[in-house]
Amino acid sequence: MSTRKNADPIHIPFSWLHDSIKNDPNAQFAEGVTIVAMGARTIAEILQMQQVDQGAIDGGNAEVRTLLSASDINALSGLLVHSLKNIAVAAEERLDQLYFAVRGEEKA
């Protein structure tokens, strides 16, 4: 059995943040919003393409096939809603933190 000689991680997660702001809570929040928004946009684009394909099929175009099943659409829609809900909750919490920080108080 071989062991690694150094303790460097095998995988370093990607970050949008420059090293100088990696520990800034506002930068971390903005990065999280960016990641969730990009994912939500991708899901919305996939669902929109599905609707276009379905419209072509409904219009009689026999050459078009849909990419997603009804189950797939439901799963992606649920993921989209859940992602947007989570980012809204995180934004509300961050706003509360900022509000209390400005007032010099801690959130109860």
TORTOR-472514 format. One line per field, with one value per atom (N, C-alpha, C): x, y, z; residue number from 1; residue in one letter; atom name. Coordinates in steps of 0.02 Angstrom, whole numbers. Each point is the difference from the previous one (the first is absolute). Layout:
<pafis>
xx: [X|...]
yy: [Y|...]
zz: [Z|...]
pos: [NUM|...]
code: [A|...]
site: [CA|...]
</pafis>
This chain:
<pafis>
xx: [42|-42|44|-12|40|-35|40|-28|29|-38|23|49|51|52|-18|-45|-19|-74|-21|-69|-42|24|-39|-64|-56|-63|2|-34|-5|-45|-53|-48|-7|8|-12|-62|-54|-62|10|-35|3|-33|26|-30|4|-54|0|39|16|30|76|27|72|22|61|25|-7|4|-3|-69|-52|-68|-34|37|-30|-33|22|-28|-51|-15|-49|-71|-42|-67|-44|8|-39|21|65|26|-23|2|-23|-74|-40|-71|-11|36|-7|19|53|20|-55|-30|-54|-59|-18|-56|16|62|21|-8|24|-2|-72|-43|-69|-36|12|-33|20|63|22|-33|-5|-34|-74|-32|-72|-12|44|-7|6|47|9|-62|-28|-61|-57|-8|-53|8|62|12|-18|17|-17|-76|-34|-73|-32|29|-26|10|58|11|-49|-16|-49|-68|-19|-64|-2|56|4|-8|36|-6|-71|-31|-68|-48|12|-42|6|61|11|-36|3|-34|-75|-26|-71|-22|46|-15|6|16|1|69|52|67|21|-1|15|75|42|72|29|-38|24|-17|49|-12|19|-37|16|58|36|58|-21|-52|-18|-66|-4|-64|-37|-63|-39|34|28|35|62|37|58|-19|-54|-23|-19|-34|-20|62|49|60|39|8|37|-38|-66|-40|6|-2|8|68|52|68|5|-30|0|-34|-60|-37|39|26|37|62|36|60|-16|-52|-19|-25|-36|-24|60|49|58|40|7|38|-39|-66|-40|8|-2|9|69|51|68|7|-32|3|-35|-57|-35|44|32|43|60|28|57|-21|-58|-25|-11|-27|-8|68|50|66|28|-8|25|-38|-65|-41|22|8|21|72|42|70|3|-41|-2|-23|-47|-27|45|51|45|-30|-48|-34|14|-16|2|-71|-10|-66|-18|-61|-21|-15]
yy: [-59|59|62|45|61|57|43|59|62|53|62|33|30|31|71|33|67|2|52|5|45|15|42|-37|36|-33|-24|-54|-27|45|25|42|67|54|66|28|12|24|67|8|63|55|59|58|60|39|61|56|-12|52|2|60|10|-15|-23|-18|57|61|57|10|-30|9|-66|-54|-65|-4|39|-3|55|40|54|-29|8|-29|26|63|28|-31|-9|-31|-73|-35|-69|-5|46|1|13|50|16|-59|-36|-59|-53|-11|-49|19|64|24|-12|15|-9|-72|-45|-72|-24|18|-22|31|64|34|-32|-18|-32|-68|-38|-65|7|49|12|21|42|21|-59|-44|-60|-43|-11|-41|34|66|36|-5|5|-6|-70|-51|-69|-8|25|-6|40|57|40|-35|-31|-39|-57|-31|-54|26|59|30|15|24|14|-64|-52|-65|-28|6|-25|39|65|41|-22|-17|-24|-66|-44|-65|11|43|14|32|35|31|-48|-62|-50|-17|25|-15|-68|-50|-69|-12|45|-9|20|37|25|-50|-12|-43|40|-11|36|-32|41|-23|-31|28|-18|-37|-45|-32|45|-16|38|-3|-58|-8|45|4|43|74|20|69|16|-46|9|6|-43|1|65|21|63|60|0|55|4|-57|-3|25|-19|23|76|25|72|38|-22|33|-4|-58|-9|44|4|41|74|23|71|15|-48|9|6|-44|1|65|25|62|59|-2|54|-1|-59|-6|24|-19|21|76|29|73|35|-25|29|-3|-57|-7|47|7|45|72|20|67|13|-50|6|10|-39|7|70|25|68|52|-8|48|4|-58|-1|23|-14|22|77|30|73|31|-33|25|-18|-40|-20|-52|-38|-51|-69|-50|-68|-25|-39|-27|-49|6|-43|-70]
zz: [0|0|0|-46|-3|37|27|32|-34|2|-30|47|-29|40|23|-35|22|15|34|23|-45|-60|-45|-20|-2|-19|-73|-13|-68|-42|31|-36|37|-36|29|-35|39|-30|-35|-56|-37|41|-4|33|-48|0|-39|35|64|41|-5|-4|4|71|8|66|51|-23|46|31|-29|27|19|-1|15|68|48|67|13|-49|8|-6|53|-1|-58|-17|-56|-66|-9|-61|-4|57|1|-18|27|-16|-74|-27|-71|-44|20|-37|1|58|6|-43|0|-41|-74|-19|-70|-22|42|-17|-6|49|-2|-60|-13|-57|-66|-7|-63|-8|54|-4|-14|32|-11|-72|-27|-69|-48|14|-42|1|59|5|-38|9|-35|-76|-24|-72|-26|38|-20|-3|51|1|-56|-16|-55|-67|-10|-62|-5|56|1|-24|24|-20|-75|-26|-72|-40|21|-34|4|59|8|-44|-6|-45|-72|-21|-69|-11|50|-5|-4|45|-1|-65|-33|-64|-59|14|-53|-27|28|-24|27|-43|21|8|-23|4|68|39|64|55|44|58|62|53|61|36|36|38|67|30|69|4|48|16|49|14|49|68|17|64|3|-56|-4|10|-33|6|72|31|70|45|-11|42|-10|-62|-13|26|-8|27|75|33|73|22|-36|15|-9|-52|-13|57|18|54|66|15|63|2|-56|-4|11|-34|7|70|29|69|48|-8|44|-7|-61|-8|28|-4|31|76|29|73|20|-38|16|-6|-50|-9|58|22|57|63|10|59|-4|-60|-8|12|-25|13|74|35|73|34|-20|29|-11|-61|-15|40|5|38|72|31|70|9|-49|4|-2|-42|-5|65|32|64|59|-12|53|47|-26|40|-29|39|-25|-9|-52|-13|56|25|55|-24]
pos: [1|1|1|2|2|2|3|3|3|4|4|4|5|5|5|6|6|6|7|7|7|8|8|8|9|9|9|10|10|10|11|11|11|12|12|12|13|13|13|14|14|14|15|15|15|16|16|16|17|17|17|18|18|18|19|19|19|20|20|20|21|21|21|22|22|22|23|23|23|24|24|24|25|25|25|26|26|26|27|27|27|28|28|28|29|29|29|30|30|30|31|31|31|32|32|32|33|33|33|34|34|34|35|35|35|36|36|36|37|37|37|38|38|38|39|39|39|40|40|40|41|41|41|42|42|42|43|43|43|44|44|44|45|45|45|46|46|46|47|47|47|48|48|48|49|49|49|50|50|50|51|51|51|52|52|52|53|53|53|54|54|54|55|55|55|56|56|56|57|57|57|58|58|58|59|59|59|60|60|60|61|61|61|62|62|62|63|63|63|64|64|64|65|65|65|66|66|66|67|67|67|68|68|68|69|69|69|70|70|70|71|71|71|72|72|72|73|73|73|74|74|74|75|75|75|76|76|76|77|77|77|78|78|78|79|79|79|80|80|80|81|81|81|82|82|82|83|83|83|84|84|84|85|85|85|86|86|86|87|87|87|88|88|88|89|89|89|90|90|90|91|91|91|92|92|92|93|93|93|94|94|94|95|95|95|96|96|96|97|97|97|98|98|98|99|99|99|100|100|100|101|101|101|102|102|102|103|103|103|104|104|104|105|105|105|106|106|106|107|107|107|108|108|108]
code: [M|M|M|S|S|S|T|T|T|R|R|R|K|K|K|N|N|N|A|A|A|D|D|D|P|P|P|I|I|I|H|H|H|I|I|I|P|P|P|F|F|F|S|S|S|W|W|W|L|L|L|H|H|H|D|D|D|S|S|S|I|I|I|K|K|K|N|N|N|D|D|D|P|P|P|N|N|N|A|A|A|Q|Q|Q|F|F|F|A|A|A|E|E|E|G|G|G|V|V|V|T|T|T|I|I|I|V|V|V|A|A|A|M|M|M|G|G|G|A|A|A|R|R|R|T|T|T|I|I|I|A|A|A|E|E|E|I|I|I|L|L|L|Q|Q|Q|M|M|M|Q|Q|Q|Q|Q|Q|V|V|V|D|D|D|Q|Q|Q|G|G|G|A|A|A|I|I|I|D|D|D|G|G|G|G|G|G|N|N|N|A|A|A|E|E|E|V|V|V|R|R|R|T|T|T|L|L|L|L|L|L|S|S|S|A|A|A|S|S|S|D|D|D|I|I|I|N|N|N|A|A|A|L|L|L|S|S|S|G|G|G|L|L|L|L|L|L|V|V|V|H|H|H|S|S|S|L|L|L|K|K|K|N|N|N|I|I|I|A|A|A|V|V|V|A|A|A|A|A|A|E|E|E|E|E|E|R|R|R|L|L|L|D|D|D|Q|Q|Q|L|L|L|Y|Y|Y|F|F|F|A|A|A|V|V|V|R|R|R|G|G|G|E|E|E|E|E|E|K|K|K|A|A|A]
site: [N|CA|C|N|CA|C|N|CA|C|N|CA|C|N|CA|C|N|CA|C|N|CA|C|N|CA|C|N|CA|C|N|CA|C|N|CA|C|N|CA|C|N|CA|C|N|CA|C|N|CA|C|N|CA|C|N|CA|C|N|CA|C|N|CA|C|N|CA|C|N|CA|C|N|CA|C|N|CA|C|N|CA|C|N|CA|C|N|CA|C|N|CA|C|N|CA|C|N|CA|C|N|CA|C|N|CA|C|N|CA|C|N|CA|C|N|CA|C|N|CA|C|N|CA|C|N|CA|C|N|CA|C|N|CA|C|N|CA|C|N|CA|C|N|CA|C|N|CA|C|N|CA|C|N|CA|C|N|CA|C|N|CA|C|N|CA|C|N|CA|C|N|CA|C|N|CA|C|N|CA|C|N|CA|C|N|CA|C|N|CA|C|N|CA|C|N|CA|C|N|CA|C|N|CA|C|N|CA|C|N|CA|C|N|CA|C|N|CA|C|N|CA|C|N|CA|C|N|CA|C|N|CA|C|N|CA|C|N|CA|C|N|CA|C|N|CA|C|N|CA|C|N|CA|C|N|CA|C|N|CA|C|N|CA|C|N|CA|C|N|CA|C|N|CA|C|N|CA|C|N|CA|C|N|CA|C|N|CA|C|N|CA|C|N|CA|C|N|CA|C|N|CA|C|N|CA|C|N|CA|C|N|CA|C|N|CA|C|N|CA|C|N|CA|C|N|CA|C|N|CA|C|N|CA|C|N|CA|C|N|CA|C|N|CA|C|N|CA|C|N|CA|C|N|CA|C|N|CA|C|N|CA|C|N|CA|C|N|CA|C|N|CA|C|N|CA|C]
</pafis>
